[in-house]
Amino acid sequence: MAQLDMDEFLERFERRANAVRERGVPPLEGEARKQFIDSAEKDFLDYSLVASAAWAVEEGELVLRIPLGL
């Protein structure tokens, strides 16, 4: 089993958030375009929240602290 490197894990989420922000919108129209954009916005929020987390191991559990002062 691979060992978890939390700093690298959080960096991967930061790269994912940046990739979502930088990718273009494919040639979609109407409702499909709206759904794509809504999904991208949620992906960016999810990835950026995890990327901003501070982490610790407390009582044998991984704890992520996510600042909510967006």
C-alpha positions as CSV (number, residue, x, y, z in Angstrom):
1,M,0.0,0.0,0.0
2,A,1.3,3.5,-0.9
3,Q,2.1,5.8,2.0
4,L,0.0,9.0,2.2
5,D,1.9,12.2,1.8
6,M,-0.6,14.8,3.0
7,D,1.3,17.8,1.6
8,E,1.4,16.2,-1.9
9,F,-2.2,15.2,-1.5
10,L,-3.2,18.8,-0.8
11,E,-1.0,20.0,-3.7
12,R,-2.9,17.6,-6.1
13,F,-6.2,19.3,-5.1
14,E,-4.7,22.7,-5.7
15,R,-3.6,21.6,-9.2
16,R,-7.0,20.2,-9.8
17,A,-8.7,23.5,-8.8
18,N,-6.3,25.4,-11.1
19,A,-7.1,23.0,-14.0
20,V,-10.8,23.5,-13.5
21,R,-10.4,27.3,-13.4
22,E,-8.2,27.3,-16.6
23,R,-10.1,24.9,-18.8
24,G,-12.4,26.3,-21.4
25,V,-16.0,25.6,-21.9
26,P,-16.6,23.1,-24.7
27,P,-19.0,24.0,-27.6
28,L,-22.2,23.3,-25.7
29,E,-25.5,25.2,-25.9
30,G,-28.4,25.9,-23.7
31,E,-29.0,23.6,-20.7
32,A,-25.9,21.5,-21.4
33,R,-23.7,24.6,-21.2
34,K,-25.3,25.7,-18.0
35,Q,-24.9,22.3,-16.4
36,F,-21.2,22.2,-17.5
37,I,-20.5,25.6,-16.0
38,D,-22.4,24.8,-12.7
39,S,-20.4,21.5,-12.4
40,A,-17.1,23.3,-13.0
41,E,-17.9,25.9,-10.4
42,K,-18.7,23.1,-7.8
43,D,-15.5,21.2,-8.8
44,F,-13.4,24.3,-8.3
45,L,-15.0,25.1,-4.9
46,D,-14.5,21.5,-3.7
47,Y,-10.9,21.2,-4.9
48,S,-9.9,24.7,-3.6
49,L,-11.5,24.0,-0.2
50,V,-9.5,20.8,0.3
51,A,-6.4,22.4,-1.1
52,S,-6.6,25.2,1.6
53,A,-6.9,22.7,4.5
54,A,-4.5,22.4,7.3
55,W,-4.1,18.9,8.5
56,A,-3.2,17.0,11.6
57,V,-3.5,13.5,13.0
58,E,-5.5,13.5,16.2
59,E,-6.3,10.3,18.2
60,G,-5.4,8.2,15.2
61,E,-7.7,10.1,12.8
62,L,-6.7,12.5,10.0
63,V,-8.3,15.9,10.6
64,L,-8.6,18.5,7.9
65,R,-9.3,22.0,9.0
66,I,-10.8,24.1,6.2
67,P,-10.9,27.9,6.6
68,L,-14.3,29.1,5.7
69,G,-13.4,32.8,5.4
70,L,-13.9,32.7,1.6
